[in-house]
Amino acid sequence: MKPIGNFTGKLFACITTLILVSLTADLQAQTMKQGEAKVRQIKGKASYSVDGGAMVPLRVGTVLRAGSTIQTMPESIVDLDLGVNGPVVRVTPSTTLGLDKLTRAGTGMDSVVETQLNVQNGTIIGNVKKLARASKYEIKTPNGVAGIRGTDYVVTVKKKPDGTFEVTFTDITGTLVVVALVNGQPQTVVLNAGESWTPGSDVIPTPRQLLEFYRDQIAQALKILEGPGIAPTAVVVIEPYQSPTIGGSSSDESSPNGDRRSPGK
Protein backbone atom coordinates (compact mmCIF):
# COMPACT_ATOMS: atom_id res chain seq x y z
CA MET A 1 0.00 0.00 0.00
CA LYS A 2 2.96 2.34 0.56
CA PRO A 3 3.75 2.71 -3.16
CA ILE A 4 0.10 3.50 -3.81
CA GLY A 5 0.17 6.15 -1.08
CA ASN A 6 3.27 7.73 -2.57
CA PHE A 7 1.70 7.73 -6.02
CA THR A 8 -1.49 9.33 -4.67
CA GLY A 9 0.51 12.00 -2.87
CA LYS A 10 2.52 12.84 -5.99
CA LEU A 11 -0.63 12.92 -8.11
CA PHE A 12 -2.29 15.29 -5.65
CA ALA A 13 0.80 17.52 -5.66
CA CYS A 14 0.79 17.63 -9.48
CA ILE A 15 -2.90 18.50 -9.61
CA THR A 16 -2.41 21.23 -7.02
CA THR A 17 0.49 22.68 -8.99
CA LEU A 18 -1.53 22.68 -12.21
CA ILE A 19 -4.41 24.45 -10.48
CA LEU A 20 -2.07 27.09 -9.05
CA VAL A 21 -0.42 27.66 -12.44
CA SER A 22 -3.83 27.99 -14.07
CA LEU A 23 -5.03 30.43 -11.43
CA THR A 24 -1.85 32.48 -11.75
CA ALA A 25 -2.21 32.65 -15.54
CA ASP A 26 -5.84 33.72 -15.21
CA LEU A 27 -4.89 36.38 -12.67
CA GLN A 28 -2.15 37.73 -14.93
CA ALA A 29 -4.53 37.80 -17.87
CA GLN A 30 -7.03 39.75 -15.78
CA THR A 31 -4.47 42.30 -14.55
CA MET A 32 -2.97 43.00 -18.00
CA LYS A 33 -4.83 45.89 -19.58
CA GLN A 34 -4.83 47.16 -23.13
CA GLY A 35 -2.89 50.36 -23.63
CA GLU A 36 -3.63 53.09 -26.14
CA ALA A 37 -2.01 55.75 -28.28
CA LYS A 38 -3.67 59.16 -28.37
CA VAL A 39 -3.12 61.42 -31.36
CA ARG A 40 -1.97 64.69 -29.81
CA GLN A 41 -0.95 66.69 -32.87
CA ILE A 42 -1.07 66.42 -36.64
CA LYS A 43 0.63 68.49 -39.34
CA GLY A 44 -0.65 67.84 -42.83
CA LYS A 45 -2.69 64.72 -43.52
CA ALA A 46 -2.60 61.16 -42.20
CA SER A 47 -4.88 58.13 -42.17
CA TYR A 48 -5.25 54.92 -40.20
CA SER A 49 -6.85 51.50 -40.31
CA VAL A 50 -7.84 48.97 -37.66
CA ASP A 51 -7.06 45.27 -38.05
CA GLY A 52 -6.42 45.63 -41.77
CA GLY A 53 -9.64 47.51 -42.50
CA ALA A 54 -10.15 50.49 -44.78
CA MET A 55 -7.98 53.56 -44.25
CA VAL A 56 -9.82 56.57 -42.81
CA PRO A 57 -8.62 60.12 -42.04
CA LEU A 58 -6.70 60.48 -38.78
CA ARG A 59 -7.64 63.38 -36.53
CA VAL A 60 -6.31 64.97 -33.37
CA GLY A 61 -7.90 63.26 -30.38
CA THR A 62 -8.25 59.86 -32.05
CA VAL A 63 -7.48 56.99 -29.66
CA LEU A 64 -5.62 54.12 -31.30
CA ARG A 65 -5.16 50.63 -29.89
CA ALA A 66 -3.19 47.53 -30.82
CA GLY A 67 -3.98 46.42 -34.36
CA SER A 68 -4.00 49.96 -35.76
CA THR A 69 -1.81 51.11 -38.65
CA ILE A 70 -0.93 54.74 -39.33
CA GLN A 71 0.13 56.26 -42.65
CA THR A 72 1.42 59.81 -42.98
CA MET A 73 1.44 61.75 -46.24
CA PRO A 74 4.52 63.62 -47.52
CA GLU A 75 5.35 66.68 -45.38
CA SER A 76 3.02 65.36 -42.64
CA ILE A 77 3.73 64.57 -38.98
CA VAL A 78 1.74 62.75 -36.29
CA ASP A 79 2.60 62.87 -32.58
CA LEU A 80 1.40 59.92 -30.49
CA ASP A 81 1.01 59.89 -26.71
CA LEU A 82 1.43 56.26 -25.60
CA GLY A 83 1.15 57.03 -21.89
CA VAL A 84 2.92 54.41 -19.76
CA ASN A 85 3.70 52.47 -22.95
CA GLY A 86 5.87 55.31 -24.26
CA PRO A 87 5.48 58.10 -23.64
CA VAL A 88 5.89 59.63 -27.10
CA VAL A 89 6.43 58.69 -30.75
CA ARG A 90 6.70 61.15 -33.61
CA VAL A 91 5.65 59.63 -36.95
CA THR A 92 7.44 61.57 -39.68
CA PRO A 93 6.45 62.20 -43.34
CA SER A 94 5.71 59.26 -45.66
CA THR A 95 5.77 56.67 -42.87
CA THR A 96 3.72 53.53 -42.25
CA LEU A 97 3.65 52.45 -38.60
CA GLY A 98 1.79 49.52 -37.05
CA LEU A 99 0.85 49.35 -33.38
CA ASP A 100 1.25 45.61 -32.85
CA LYS A 101 1.04 45.44 -29.06
CA LEU A 102 0.23 47.88 -26.24
CA THR A 103 -0.37 46.31 -22.83
CA ARG A 104 0.19 47.42 -19.25
CA ALA A 105 -0.19 46.10 -15.73
CA GLY A 106 0.29 47.63 -12.29
CA THR A 107 0.81 51.29 -11.42
CA GLY A 108 3.64 53.66 -10.65
CA MET A 109 7.18 52.29 -10.44
CA ASP A 110 5.81 48.74 -10.52
CA SER A 111 4.15 49.17 -13.91
CA VAL A 112 4.95 46.41 -16.38
CA VAL A 113 4.35 47.32 -20.01
CA GLU A 114 4.78 45.63 -23.36
CA THR A 115 5.04 47.84 -26.42
CA GLN A 116 5.64 46.54 -29.93
CA LEU A 117 5.76 48.93 -32.87
CA ASN A 118 6.19 47.91 -36.52
CA VAL A 119 7.91 50.35 -38.88
CA GLN A 120 7.03 49.19 -42.37
CA ASN A 121 8.39 52.24 -44.15
CA GLY A 122 9.63 55.71 -43.21
CA THR A 123 10.97 57.07 -39.93
CA ILE A 124 9.80 57.24 -36.33
CA ILE A 125 11.45 59.22 -33.54
CA GLY A 126 10.65 58.20 -29.97
CA ASN A 127 11.29 58.75 -26.30
CA VAL A 128 11.02 55.85 -23.85
CA LYS A 129 11.06 56.30 -20.10
CA LYS A 130 13.04 53.96 -17.86
CA LEU A 131 11.24 50.62 -17.85
CA ALA A 132 10.74 48.03 -15.14
CA ARG A 133 12.89 44.93 -15.64
CA ALA A 134 9.90 42.82 -16.68
CA SER A 135 8.77 45.38 -19.29
CA LYS A 136 9.46 45.16 -23.00
CA TYR A 137 9.63 47.82 -25.73
CA GLU A 138 10.40 46.56 -29.23
CA ILE A 139 10.45 48.05 -32.70
CA LYS A 140 10.03 45.63 -35.59
CA THR A 141 11.37 46.35 -39.07
CA PRO A 142 11.49 44.27 -42.28
CA ASN A 143 14.89 42.83 -41.32
CA GLY A 144 15.35 43.24 -37.58
CA VAL A 145 14.08 44.15 -34.13
CA ALA A 146 15.34 46.83 -31.76
CA GLY A 147 14.91 46.46 -28.00
CA ILE A 148 14.76 49.69 -26.03
CA ARG A 149 15.13 50.39 -22.32
CA GLY A 150 14.93 54.06 -21.46
CA THR A 151 16.31 56.01 -24.40
CA ASP A 152 15.64 58.38 -27.28
CA TYR A 153 15.80 56.57 -30.59
CA VAL A 154 15.25 56.85 -34.34
CA VAL A 155 14.39 54.01 -36.73
CA THR A 156 14.33 54.54 -40.50
CA VAL A 157 13.16 52.02 -43.12
CA LYS A 158 13.75 52.68 -46.83
CA LYS A 159 12.53 50.40 -49.58
CA LYS A 160 15.12 49.97 -52.33
CA PRO A 161 14.39 49.53 -56.06
CA ASP A 162 15.09 45.79 -55.84
CA GLY A 163 12.32 45.36 -53.24
CA THR A 164 14.63 44.89 -50.26
CA PHE A 165 14.85 47.30 -47.35
CA GLU A 166 17.61 49.39 -45.85
CA VAL A 167 17.07 49.94 -42.13
CA THR A 168 19.01 52.36 -39.94
CA PHE A 169 18.85 52.35 -36.14
CA THR A 170 20.04 55.43 -34.23
CA ASP A 171 20.52 55.73 -30.48
CA ILE A 172 20.20 59.29 -29.18
CA THR A 173 20.53 58.52 -25.47
CA GLY A 174 20.72 55.34 -23.38
CA THR A 175 21.21 51.92 -24.95
CA LEU A 176 19.68 50.33 -28.03
CA VAL A 177 19.98 46.57 -28.63
CA VAL A 178 19.38 45.55 -32.24
CA VAL A 179 18.99 42.05 -33.67
CA ALA A 180 18.96 42.01 -37.47
CA LEU A 181 19.55 39.61 -40.32
CA VAL A 182 22.89 40.12 -42.07
CA ASN A 183 23.50 37.79 -45.01
CA GLY A 184 20.74 35.55 -43.71
CA GLN A 185 22.22 35.27 -40.22
CA PRO A 186 21.03 37.08 -37.06
CA GLN A 187 23.49 39.64 -35.73
CA THR A 188 23.21 41.46 -32.39
CA VAL A 189 24.59 44.98 -32.03
CA VAL A 190 24.48 47.22 -28.95
CA LEU A 191 24.31 50.92 -29.77
CA ASN A 192 25.36 53.59 -27.29
CA ALA A 193 24.33 57.25 -27.30
CA GLY A 194 25.24 58.99 -30.53
CA GLU A 195 25.70 55.84 -32.62
CA SER A 196 23.91 54.55 -35.73
CA TRP A 197 23.88 51.18 -37.46
CA THR A 198 22.65 49.97 -40.81
CA PRO A 199 22.77 46.13 -40.89
CA GLY A 200 25.52 45.02 -43.22
CA SER A 201 27.68 48.05 -42.38
CA ASP A 202 29.75 49.22 -39.42
CA VAL A 203 28.45 51.05 -36.38
CA ILE A 204 29.20 54.74 -36.96
CA PRO A 205 29.02 57.98 -34.98
CA THR A 206 25.81 59.81 -35.85
CA PRO A 207 26.58 63.18 -37.47
CA ARG A 208 26.36 66.00 -34.92
CA GLN A 209 23.94 68.04 -37.04
CA LEU A 210 21.60 65.06 -37.33
CA LEU A 211 21.73 64.34 -33.59
CA GLU A 212 20.80 67.94 -32.84
CA PHE A 213 17.91 67.71 -35.29
CA TYR A 214 16.61 64.50 -33.67
CA ARG A 215 16.93 65.97 -30.15
CA ASP A 216 14.93 68.99 -31.27
CA GLN A 217 12.21 66.76 -32.72
CA ILE A 218 11.98 64.79 -29.46
CA ALA A 219 11.85 67.99 -27.42
CA GLN A 220 8.97 69.27 -29.57
CA ALA A 221 7.02 66.05 -29.11
CA LEU A 222 7.61 65.92 -25.34
CA LYS A 223 6.53 69.54 -24.97
CA ILE A 224 3.18 68.59 -26.46
CA LEU A 225 2.64 66.00 -23.73
CA GLU A 226 3.39 68.56 -21.03
CA GLY A 227 0.68 70.91 -22.25
CA PRO A 228 -3.09 70.73 -21.75
CA GLY A 229 -5.28 68.30 -23.66
CA ILE A 230 -6.15 69.24 -27.23
CA ALA A 231 -9.66 69.13 -28.60
CA PRO A 232 -10.19 66.91 -31.67
CA THR A 233 -11.16 69.99 -33.72
CA ALA A 234 -8.07 71.99 -32.77
CA VAL A 235 -5.91 73.48 -35.49
CA VAL A 236 -2.34 72.54 -34.70
CA VAL A 237 0.88 74.15 -35.87
CA ILE A 238 4.05 72.04 -35.81
CA GLU A 239 7.47 73.27 -36.86
CA PRO A 240 8.44 72.01 -40.35
CA TYR A 241 10.13 68.63 -40.51
CA GLN A 242 13.21 68.89 -42.69
CA SER A 243 15.83 66.34 -41.75
CA PRO A 244 19.41 67.04 -42.82
CA THR A 245 19.26 63.67 -44.59
CA ILE A 246 16.45 64.94 -46.81
CA GLY A 247 17.48 68.42 -47.85
CA GLY A 248 19.26 70.30 -45.11
CA SER A 249 23.02 70.09 -45.49
CA SER A 250 25.26 69.00 -48.31
CA SER A 251 28.24 68.41 -46.02
CA ASP A 252 29.78 65.03 -45.24
CA GLU A 253 27.77 65.00 -41.99
CA SER A 254 24.43 65.12 -43.76
CA SER A 255 23.65 61.39 -43.56
CA PRO A 256 24.26 58.63 -41.01
CA ASN A 257 24.82 56.29 -43.95
CA GLY A 258 27.42 58.43 -45.68
CA ASP A 259 30.37 57.13 -43.65
CA ARG A 260 30.83 53.42 -42.97
CA ARG A 261 33.65 53.83 -40.47
CA SER A 262 33.41 52.31 -37.02
CA PRO A 263 33.84 54.71 -34.07
CA GLY A 264 37.43 55.52 -33.38
CA LYS A 265 38.76 54.62 -36.83
N, C-alpha and C positions, 0 to 999 in steps of 0.2 A: 504493500500500500504506500510505502514511502516514495517510490518513484512517481506514483500517480499524484501524490500530494505535491511533490516538487513541480511536476508538469502543470498542475492546476494553478499553483502560485505564480509560475512564470507566465502562463496564459493570462491570468488576471492582471499581472503587471504590464503585459503588452497591450491589453485592451485599455487599461487606464492611461497608458502613455499615448495611445492613438486618440483617445477622447480629449486629452489635454492639448495635443497638437492641433486637433480639429477646432477646439474652442479658441485656442490662441490665434489660429488663422482667421477664424470668423471675427474675433475681436479686432485684429489688425485691419481686416477689410472694412469693418464698421468705422474705425477711427480715421482711415485715410479718406480725405475729402478731395473733390475735384477743384483744382485751381482755375484761374481765369486770367485773361489778358485784356485790359481795358485800353481802348484807343484814346489816347490823350490829346494828340495833335496830328493834323494832316496838312501837308503842303502839296498842292496839285491834286491828282486823282489816283485812287486805289480801289481795288475790289477784293472780295473774299468769297470763299465757298466753304461749305460744311460737309464733311464726309464725302467729298467728291461730287457734290451737287453743282448746280449752276452758279456761275460767278455773279455777284450782285455788288452794287456800289458800297464802299466802306465809308463810314461816317464817324466823326468824333463822338465818343460816348458809346460806341458799339462794344459789347462784351463778347470776347471770343473765348472758346474753350478748346480742349484737345480735339483734334480732328479737323480743325479749321486750317485753311490755306490762304495766305495773303499774297496779292500781286500788286506791285507799285508800277505806275507808268513812268516814262522818262521824265526827269526833273521833278519827281515826286518823292515825298518822305512821309513815313508813318512812325510815330513814337508809341510804343506799347509799354504799359505799366503792368508788370507781372506780379506785383505785390511780393509776397514772401518767396515766390518762385523766381524772382529776378534780382533787382527790381525793374531794370529798364532795358529795352532793346530798341534801337533805331534801325528801321528798315529803309534802306537807301534806294535811289532810283533804279528802275528796271530790275527789281528783285522778286523772287518767288520764295516764300518762307512758309513751311508747314509747322504747325504746333502739334507735335506728335504726342506729347505727354506733359500734363501739368497736374501734379498731385501734391498734397500737403497733409501733415499730421502734427498734432501738438501745437503749442504756442510758445512765444518768446524764444529764449535761447535753446529750448529743447525742440524747436520745430524741425521736423524732418521733411524735406521736399524732394521731389523728383521732377526735373525739367528736361525735356528732350525736344530740341528744335531741329528742323530739317531744312538746310539751305540748298535749294535745288538750282538756283541761279542768282547771281548778283552778290550784294554785300550787306552784312548786318554788323552793327557796332553795339556792343553791350557792356553793361556793368553788372557784376555779380557780387553780392555781399558775402561775407565769410559764412561758410556753410557748416552745419553740424557734420560730424564724421560719417553718420549714416546717410547723409543726403547725397544726391547725385544731380549734376548739371552737365548735359551732353549736347554737342552740336554735330549732327550728322551731315555729311556731304556725299557726293557721288563716289568718292574714293577714300573716305576716312572719317574718323570720329575724333572730336576734341573733347577732353574732359576738363572741366573748369572748377576751381575751388577758390573763390574770392579774388577776382581780377577784373580788369578791363580788357576786352578782347575785340578783335576784328576777324571775320571770316569772309573770304571772297571766293566765289565760284564762277569761272568763265568757261563757256562751252566753245571748244575749238572747231574749226571747219571740218575736221575728220570725225566729229561726233564725240570725241573724248572731252574730258574736263580738266582744266588746270585749277587747282585749289591752293589758296595761300592762307596760312594761319598766322596771325600777328598777336603777340602778347604785349599789352600796354603796361600793365602792372601785375604783380603776383606771378603765378606759375600756370602754364598751359601744357597739358599732356596730350599729345596727338598720336593716334594710331592710324596709319594710312598704308594703302597698298603701293608698293614700289616694285615694279617688274613682277607683279603677281604675288609678292611676298609681303606680309605685314611688317611694318617698321614703326618702332616707338621712338618719339622724339620729345624731349622736355624743353619747352621754351621758357626763358626767363624774360624779365621786363625789357622791352626794347628790341626783341628779336622776332624775326619772321622766318617762315619755312614754307617752301613749295615742294611737296613730295617729289623726289627725283633730283633735287638740288641740295645745296648746302644750307645750313642755318646761317642767316645773315643779320647784321645789325639793321634795324629799320631806319630809313632815312629820317633825320631830325625833323625836317619840314613836315613829313608825313605823320610822325608821332604827334607833333603839335596840332596838326589838323584833327587827328583822331581824338586827342584829349579835349579839344574844343567842342567836337561833336558830342562827346559823352557829357561834358559839362552842360551843354544846352539841354540835352535830354533829361539829366538829373534835375535841372532847375525847374523843368515842367512839373515834375513830381512833387516838388516842394511847395508849389503854388496851390491855390484853391481849385476845386473841381471845375471842369469846363462843361458847359451845357452842350448837348449834341448839335445845336444849331449855331454854335459859336463860329465866328470867322477867325481863323488862326493865321498868324504870320510867323514863319520860320525862316531863319537866315538861309540864304542860298547854299545848296550843297555842291561844292566844286572841289573835288579831291585833286591834289597835285598829280595823281596818277591819270586823271582824265584830261585836264587842260590847264593846270596851274603853272608848273615850272618846267622848263626844258633842260634843267641842269641834270647832272648825273645822279642827284638825290631824288629825282622825281618819281621813282618806282621802286618798290621793294623787290621786284624781280629783275632789276637792271644790273645787279651785281651778285654773282654767285659765290663770292668769297665767304668763308667761314669767319666768325669773329676772331680777331687777333691776327689774321693773315695779312 
